[in-house]
Amino acid sequence: MDSDRVKRSAKKIGGKAKEGFGKATGDKKTEAEGKADQTKGKSQNTFGSAKDKLRGK
């Protein structure tokens, strides 16, 4: 696992935590930001996986 993949996974996990915090506090903006961070992490991970396949990893 390379450092880029770790960063993408951290983005996804951070988004999940942010969403949970937003739900717990009733802050819809924070909850939405958390969901957006998760989506960004997932899309970056998908791109990274495709890049790895092209490199033969």
N, CA, C and O atoms as a CHARMM CRD file, in Angstrom:
* protein
*
  228
    1    1 MET  N      0.85400  -1.17600   0.00000 PROA 1      0.00000
    2    1 MET  CA     0.00000   0.00000   0.00000 PROA 1      0.00000
    3    1 MET  C      0.90000   1.23900   0.00000 PROA 1      0.00000
    4    1 MET  O      1.77900   1.38200   0.85000 PROA 1      0.00000
    5    2 ASP  N      0.66800   2.11400  -0.95100 PROA 2      0.00000
    6    2 ASP  CA     1.49600   3.31200  -1.03800 PROA 2      0.00000
    7    2 ASP  C      0.92100   4.46200  -0.21200 PROA 2      0.00000
    8    2 ASP  O     -0.20000   4.38900   0.29300 PROA 2      0.00000
    9    3 SER  N      1.70400   5.50600  -0.09000 PROA 3      0.00000
   10    3 SER  CA     1.28800   6.63100   0.76300 PROA 3      0.00000
   11    3 SER  C      0.04600   7.32900   0.22100 PROA 3      0.00000
   12    3 SER  O     -0.74900   7.85700   0.99800 PROA 3      0.00000
   13    4 ASP  N     -0.13400   7.34200  -1.10400 PROA 4      0.00000
   14    4 ASP  CA    -1.33400   7.95900  -1.67600 PROA 4      0.00000
   15    4 ASP  C     -2.59000   7.20600  -1.25100 PROA 4      0.00000
   16    4 ASP  O     -3.61900   7.80600  -0.93900 PROA 4      0.00000
   17    5 ARG  N     -2.48600   5.89600  -1.24500 PROA 5      0.00000
   18    5 ARG  CA    -3.64900   5.09700  -0.85700 PROA 5      0.00000
   19    5 ARG  C     -3.98900   5.31300   0.61900 PROA 5      0.00000
   20    5 ARG  O     -5.16100   5.34500   0.99500 PROA 5      0.00000
   21    6 VAL  N     -2.96800   5.46000   1.43900 PROA 6      0.00000
   22    6 VAL  CA    -3.18200   5.73100   2.86400 PROA 6      0.00000
   23    6 VAL  C     -3.89400   7.07600   3.02500 PROA 6      0.00000
   24    6 VAL  O     -4.82600   7.19400   3.81900 PROA 6      0.00000
   25    7 LYS  N     -3.46100   8.07500   2.28100 PROA 7      0.00000
   26    7 LYS  CA    -4.08900   9.40100   2.34500 PROA 7      0.00000
   27    7 LYS  C     -5.55000   9.33800   1.91800 PROA 7      0.00000
   28    7 LYS  O     -6.41700   9.95300   2.53900 PROA 7      0.00000
   29    8 ARG  N     -5.81300   8.58500   0.84700 PROA 8      0.00000
   30    8 ARG  CA    -7.20700   8.47000   0.36800 PROA 8      0.00000
   31    8 ARG  C     -8.07800   7.77500   1.40000 PROA 8      0.00000
   32    8 ARG  O     -9.21600   8.18200   1.63200 PROA 8      0.00000
   33    9 SER  N     -7.55000   6.73100   2.01800 PROA 9      0.00000
   34    9 SER  CA    -8.30500   6.01800   3.04500 PROA 9      0.00000
   35    9 SER  C     -8.55000   6.91300   4.25700 PROA 9      0.00000
   36    9 SER  O     -9.62500   6.88200   4.85500 PROA 9      0.00000
   37   10 ALA  N     -7.54400   7.70800   4.61300 PROA 10     0.00000
   38   10 ALA  CA    -7.69900   8.63200   5.73500 PROA 10     0.00000
   39   10 ALA  C     -8.77600   9.67000   5.43600 PROA 10     0.00000
   40   10 ALA  O     -9.53800  10.05000   6.32600 PROA 10     0.00000
   41   11 LYS  N     -8.84100  10.12500   4.19900 PROA 11     0.00000
   42   11 LYS  CA    -9.85400  11.10100   3.79300 PROA 11     0.00000
   43   11 LYS  C    -11.25100  10.49300   3.97400 PROA 11     0.00000
   44   11 LYS  O    -12.17000  11.14600   4.46900 PROA 11     0.00000
   45   12 LYS  N    -11.38600   9.25200   3.56900 PROA 12     0.00000
   46   12 LYS  CA   -12.66600   8.55700   3.68000 PROA 12     0.00000
   47   12 LYS  C    -13.05600   8.35700   5.14700 PROA 12     0.00000
   48   12 LYS  O    -14.20300   8.59500   5.52400 PROA 12     0.00000
   49   13 ILE  N    -12.10900   7.92500   5.96500 PROA 13     0.00000
   50   13 ILE  CA   -12.37100   7.70300   7.38600 PROA 13     0.00000
   51   13 ILE  C    -12.68200   9.02300   8.09000 PROA 13     0.00000
   52   13 ILE  O    -13.58800   9.09700   8.92000 PROA 13     0.00000
   53   14 GLY  N    -11.92300  10.06100   7.75000 PROA 14     0.00000
   54   14 GLY  CA   -12.17700  11.38000   8.32700 PROA 14     0.00000
   55   14 GLY  C    -13.55300  11.89800   7.96800 PROA 14     0.00000
   56   14 GLY  O    -14.22300  12.52400   8.79000 PROA 14     0.00000
   57   15 GLY  N    -13.97400  11.63800   6.74700 PROA 15     0.00000
   58   15 GLY  CA   -15.30700  12.04300   6.31700 PROA 15     0.00000
   59   15 GLY  C    -16.39400  11.32600   7.10100 PROA 15     0.00000
   60   15 GLY  O    -17.41400  11.91900   7.45000 PROA 15     0.00000
   61   16 LYS  N    -16.17100  10.05500   7.37500 PROA 16     0.00000
   62   16 LYS  CA   -17.13800   9.27500   8.15900 PROA 16     0.00000
   63   16 LYS  C    -17.25100   9.84600   9.57400 PROA 16     0.00000
   64   16 LYS  O    -18.35000   9.97300  10.11400 PROA 16     0.00000
   65   17 ALA  N    -16.11100  10.18500  10.16300 PROA 17     0.00000
   66   17 ALA  CA   -16.11900  10.76500  11.51000 PROA 17     0.00000
   67   17 ALA  C    -16.81100  12.12800  11.51000 PROA 17     0.00000
   68   17 ALA  O    -17.58400  12.43600  12.41700 PROA 17     0.00000
   69   18 LYS  N    -16.53200  12.93200  10.50300 PROA 18     0.00000
   70   18 LYS  CA   -17.13000  14.26100  10.39900 PROA 18     0.00000
   71   18 LYS  C    -18.64400  14.15100  10.23100 PROA 18     0.00000
   72   18 LYS  O    -19.39800  14.91600  10.83200 PROA 18     0.00000
   73   19 GLU  N    -19.08300  13.19600   9.40900 PROA 19     0.00000
   74   19 GLU  CA   -20.51900  12.97800   9.22400 PROA 19     0.00000
   75   19 GLU  C    -21.17200  12.58500  10.54800 PROA 19     0.00000
   76   19 GLU  O    -22.23300  13.09900  10.90100 PROA 19     0.00000
   77   20 GLY  N    -20.52800  11.66800  11.27800 PROA 20     0.00000
   78   20 GLY  CA   -21.05900  11.22800  12.56300 PROA 20     0.00000
   79   20 GLY  C    -21.14000  12.35800  13.57000 PROA 20     0.00000
   80   20 GLY  O    -22.11100  12.46100  14.31900 PROA 20     0.00000
   81   21 PHE  N    -20.12400  13.20500  13.59000 PROA 21     0.00000
   82   21 PHE  CA   -20.12200  14.36400  14.48300 PROA 21     0.00000
   83   21 PHE  C    -21.26500  15.31400  14.11200 PROA 21     0.00000
   84   21 PHE  O    -21.96100  15.83300  14.98500 PROA 21     0.00000
   85   22 GLY  N    -21.44600  15.53000  12.82800 PROA 22     0.00000
   86   22 GLY  CA   -22.52900  16.40000  12.36400 PROA 22     0.00000
   87   22 GLY  C    -23.88700  15.86400  12.76000 PROA 22     0.00000
   88   22 GLY  O    -24.76400  16.62200  13.17500 PROA 22     0.00000
   89   23 LYS  N    -24.06400  14.56100  12.63200 PROA 23     0.00000
   90   23 LYS  CA   -25.33700  13.94200  13.03400 PROA 23     0.00000
   91   23 LYS  C    -25.55900  14.07900  14.53100 PROA 23     0.00000
   92   23 LYS  O    -26.65700  14.40200  14.98300 PROA 23     0.00000
   93   24 ALA  N    -24.49600  13.82800  15.29600 PROA 24     0.00000
   94   24 ALA  CA   -24.60400  13.86200  16.75600 PROA 24     0.00000
   95   24 ALA  C    -24.92000  15.25900  17.28100 PROA 24     0.00000
   96   24 ALA  O    -25.63200  15.41500  18.27300 PROA 24     0.00000
   97   25 THR  N    -24.38300  16.26600  16.60800 PROA 25     0.00000
   98   25 THR  CA   -24.59500  17.64200  17.07300 PROA 25     0.00000
   99   25 THR  C    -25.74400  18.34300  16.35700 PROA 25     0.00000
  100   25 THR  O    -26.10800  19.46400  16.70900 PROA 25     0.00000
  101   26 GLY  N    -26.31100  17.68200  15.35500 PROA 26     0.00000
  102   26 GLY  CA   -27.40900  18.28800  14.60100 PROA 26     0.00000
  103   26 GLY  C    -26.93400  19.33800  13.61500 PROA 26     0.00000
  104   26 GLY  O    -27.72700  20.16000  13.15600 PROA 26     0.00000
  105   27 ASP  N    -25.64500  19.32100  13.28100 PROA 27     0.00000
  106   27 ASP  CA   -25.06500  20.28700  12.35300 PROA 27     0.00000
  107   27 ASP  C    -25.11200  19.70200  10.93800 PROA 27     0.00000
  108   27 ASP  O    -24.27600  18.87700  10.57000 PROA 27     0.00000
  109   28 LYS  N    -26.07700  20.13100  10.17100 PROA 28     0.00000
  110   28 LYS  CA   -26.28300  19.58800   8.82200 PROA 28     0.00000
  111   28 LYS  C    -25.12200  19.92200   7.89000 PROA 28     0.00000
  112   28 LYS  O    -24.78500  19.13400   7.00600 PROA 28     0.00000
  113   29 LYS  N    -24.51100  21.08900   8.08600 PROA 29     0.00000
  114   29 LYS  CA   -23.38900  21.48700   7.23200 PROA 29     0.00000
  115   29 LYS  C    -22.20200  20.54500   7.43200 PROA 29     0.00000
  116   29 LYS  O    -21.60700  20.07800   6.46100 PROA 29     0.00000
  117   30 THR  N    -21.86000  20.27000   8.68300 PROA 30     0.00000
  118   30 THR  CA   -20.75000  19.36500   8.97600 PROA 30     0.00000
  119   30 THR  C    -21.05500  17.96300   8.47600 PROA 30     0.00000
  120   30 THR  O    -20.17600  17.27900   7.95300 PROA 30     0.00000
  121   31 GLU  N    -22.28700  17.54300   8.63600 PROA 31     0.00000
  122   31 GLU  CA   -22.69900  16.22400   8.15500 PROA 31     0.00000
  123   31 GLU  C    -22.53100  16.13700   6.63100 PROA 31     0.00000
  124   31 GLU  O    -22.01800  15.14400   6.11700 PROA 31     0.00000
  125   32 ALA  N    -22.96100  17.16800   5.92300 PROA 32     0.00000
  126   32 ALA  CA   -22.83500  17.18700   4.46400 PROA 32     0.00000
  127   32 ALA  C    -21.36700  17.22200   4.03400 PROA 32     0.00000
  128   32 ALA  O    -20.98400  16.56500   3.06600 PROA 32     0.00000
  129   33 GLU  N    -20.55000  17.99000   4.75600 PROA 33     0.00000
  130   33 GLU  CA   -19.11800  18.03800   4.44500 PROA 33     0.00000
  131   33 GLU  C    -18.48700  16.65900   4.63600 PROA 33     0.00000
  132   33 GLU  O    -17.63700  16.24400   3.84800 PROA 33     0.00000
  133   34 GLY  N    -18.90200  15.96200   5.67400 PROA 34     0.00000
  134   34 GLY  CA   -18.39300  14.61300   5.91700 PROA 34     0.00000
  135   34 GLY  C    -18.75300  13.66000   4.79600 PROA 34     0.00000
  136   34 GLY  O    -17.92400  12.86100   4.36100 PROA 34     0.00000
  137   35 LYS  N    -19.98200  13.74100   4.33100 PROA 35     0.00000
  138   35 LYS  CA   -20.40700  12.88800   3.21500 PROA 35     0.00000
  139   35 LYS  C    -19.61300  13.22900   1.95800 PROA 35     0.00000
  140   35 LYS  O    -19.22100  12.33900   1.20400 PROA 35     0.00000
  141   36 ALA  N    -19.38100  14.51600   1.73900 PROA 36     0.00000
  142   36 ALA  CA   -18.60200  14.94000   0.56800 PROA 36     0.00000
  143   36 ALA  C    -17.16700  14.43000   0.65800 PROA 36     0.00000
  144   36 ALA  O    -16.60600  13.98400  -0.34300 PROA 36     0.00000
  145   37 ASP  N    -16.57200  14.49100   1.83600 PROA 37     0.00000
  146   37 ASP  CA   -15.20500  13.98200   2.02700 PROA 37     0.00000
  147   37 ASP  C    -15.14300  12.48400   1.75000 PROA 37     0.00000
  148   37 ASP  O    -14.18600  12.00000   1.14500 PROA 37     0.00000
  149   38 GLN  N    -16.15800  11.75700   2.18900 PROA 38     0.00000
  150   38 GLN  CA   -16.19200  10.31700   1.93900 PROA 38     0.00000
  151   38 GLN  C    -16.26200  10.03000   0.44500 PROA 38     0.00000
  152   38 GLN  O    -15.55600   9.16100  -0.06500 PROA 38     0.00000
  153   39 THR  N    -17.11600  10.76700  -0.24400 PROA 39     0.00000
  154   39 THR  CA   -17.27100  10.58000  -1.68700 PROA 39     0.00000
  155   39 THR  C    -15.96300  10.89000  -2.40200 PROA 39     0.00000
  156   39 THR  O    -15.56000  10.17200  -3.31700 PROA 39     0.00000
  157   40 LYS  N    -15.31000  11.95700  -1.98300 PROA 40     0.00000
  158   40 LYS  CA   -14.03600  12.32200  -2.58400 PROA 40     0.00000
  159   40 LYS  C    -12.99300  11.23200  -2.34700 PROA 40     0.00000
  160   40 LYS  O    -12.24100  10.87600  -3.25500 PROA 40     0.00000
  161   41 GLY  N    -12.95300  10.70800  -1.13300 PROA 41     0.00000
  162   41 GLY  CA   -12.01800   9.62500  -0.82000 PROA 41     0.00000
  163   41 GLY  C    -12.28500   8.37700  -1.63400 PROA 41     0.00000
  164   41 GLY  O    -11.35300   7.72000  -2.09900 PROA 41     0.00000
  165   42 LYS  N    -13.56000   8.04700  -1.80900 PROA 42     0.00000
  166   42 LYS  CA   -13.92300   6.86400  -2.60100 PROA 42     0.00000
  167   42 LYS  C    -13.53100   7.04000  -4.06200 PROA 42     0.00000
  168   42 LYS  O    -12.98500   6.12300  -4.67700 PROA 42     0.00000
  169   43 SER  N    -13.81000   8.22200  -4.62100 PROA 43     0.00000
  170   43 SER  CA   -13.47600   8.43800  -6.02900 PROA 43     0.00000
  171   43 SER  C    -11.96600   8.45700  -6.23400 PROA 43     0.00000
  172   43 SER  O    -11.47300   7.94200  -7.23800 PROA 43     0.00000
  173   44 GLN  N    -11.22600   9.04400  -5.29600 PROA 44     0.00000
  174   44 GLN  CA    -9.77100   9.04300  -5.39600 PROA 44     0.00000
  175   44 GLN  C     -9.22800   7.62300  -5.28300 PROA 44     0.00000
  176   44 GLN  O     -8.25400   7.27400  -5.95000 PROA 44     0.00000
  177   45 ASN  N     -9.85300   6.80900  -4.44500 PROA 45     0.00000
  178   45 ASN  CA    -9.42200   5.42400  -4.28400 PROA 45     0.00000
  179   45 ASN  C     -9.67700   4.63400  -5.56600 PROA 45     0.00000
  180   45 ASN  O     -8.84900   3.81700  -5.96800 PROA 45     0.00000
  181   46 THR  N    -10.81400   4.87600  -6.20300 PROA 46     0.00000
  182   46 THR  CA   -11.13400   4.19900  -7.45600 PROA 46     0.00000
  183   46 THR  C    -10.11400   4.56900  -8.52900 PROA 46     0.00000
  184   46 THR  O     -9.63200   3.70600  -9.26200 PROA 46     0.00000
  185   47 PHE  N     -9.79300   5.85200  -8.61500 PROA 47     0.00000
  186   47 PHE  CA    -8.79700   6.31700  -9.57400 PROA 47     0.00000
  187   47 PHE  C     -7.43500   5.69100  -9.27000 PROA 47     0.00000
  188   47 PHE  O     -6.73300   5.24400 -10.17700 PROA 47     0.00000
  189   48 GLY  N     -7.07800   5.66400  -8.01300 PROA 48     0.00000
  190   48 GLY  CA    -5.79900   5.07800  -7.61500 PROA 48     0.00000
  191   48 GLY  C     -5.72500   3.59700  -7.93400 PROA 48     0.00000
  192   48 GLY  O     -4.67100   3.10700  -8.33900 PROA 48     0.00000
  193   49 SER  N     -6.82100   2.87600  -7.76000 PROA 49     0.00000
  194   49 SER  CA    -6.84700   1.45100  -8.07500 PROA 49     0.00000
  195   49 SER  C     -6.64700   1.23700  -9.57700 PROA 49     0.00000
  196   49 SER  O     -5.92500   0.33100  -9.99200 PROA 49     0.00000
  197   50 ALA  N     -7.28900   2.07500 -10.38000 PROA 50     0.00000
  198   50 ALA  CA    -7.12000   1.97500 -11.83100 PROA 50     0.00000
  199   50 ALA  C     -5.67200   2.27000 -12.21800 PROA 50     0.00000
  200   50 ALA  O     -5.10600   1.61200 -13.09100 PROA 50     0.00000
  201   51 LYS  N     -5.08600   3.26000 -11.56400 PROA 51     0.00000
  202   51 LYS  CA    -3.69800   3.62000 -11.82800 PROA 51     0.00000
  203   51 LYS  C     -2.76900   2.45700 -11.46200 PROA 51     0.00000
  204   51 LYS  O     -1.81500   2.17100 -12.18500 PROA 51     0.00000
  205   52 ASP  N     -3.05200   1.79100 -10.33800 PROA 52     0.00000
  206   52 ASP  CA    -2.25200   0.64200  -9.91100 PROA 52     0.00000
  207   52 ASP  C     -2.35200  -0.49900 -10.92600 PROA 52     0.00000
  208   52 ASP  O     -1.35800  -1.16200 -11.22000 PROA 52     0.00000
  209   53 LYS  N     -3.55000  -0.72300 -11.45500 PROA 53     0.00000
  210   53 LYS  CA    -3.72600  -1.79300 -12.44300 PROA 53     0.00000
  211   53 LYS  C     -2.91500  -1.50500 -13.70400 PROA 53     0.00000
  212   53 LYS  O     -2.34200  -2.41200 -14.30900 PROA 53     0.00000
  213   54 LEU  N     -2.87600  -0.23000 -14.09100 PROA 54     0.00000
  214   54 LEU  CA    -2.09000   0.12300 -15.27000 PROA 54     0.00000
  215   54 LEU  C     -0.59500  -0.06700 -15.02600 PROA 54     0.00000
  216   54 LEU  O      0.15600  -0.39000 -15.94700 PROA 54     0.00000
  217   55 ARG  N     -0.17100   0.13500 -13.78500 PROA 55     0.00000
  218   55 ARG  CA     1.24200  -0.05900 -13.43500 PROA 55     0.00000
  219   55 ARG  C      1.56800  -1.52900 -13.21100 PROA 55     0.00000
  220   55 ARG  O      2.73700  -1.90300 -13.12500 PROA 55     0.00000
  221   56 GLY  N      0.53600  -2.36300 -13.11800 PROA 56     0.00000
  222   56 GLY  CA     0.75300  -3.78700 -12.92800 PROA 56     0.00000
  223   56 GLY  C      0.91100  -4.21200 -11.49300 PROA 56     0.00000
  224   56 GLY  O      1.54300  -5.23100 -11.21300 PROA 56     0.00000
  225   57 LYS  N      0.34100  -3.43800 -10.56300 PROA 57     0.00000
  226   57 LYS  CA     0.43600  -3.79000  -9.12400 PROA 57     0.00000
  227   57 LYS  C     -0.78000  -4.54900  -8.69400 PROA 57     0.00000
  228   57 LYS  O     -0.88900  -4.93200  -7.52900 PROA 57     0.00000
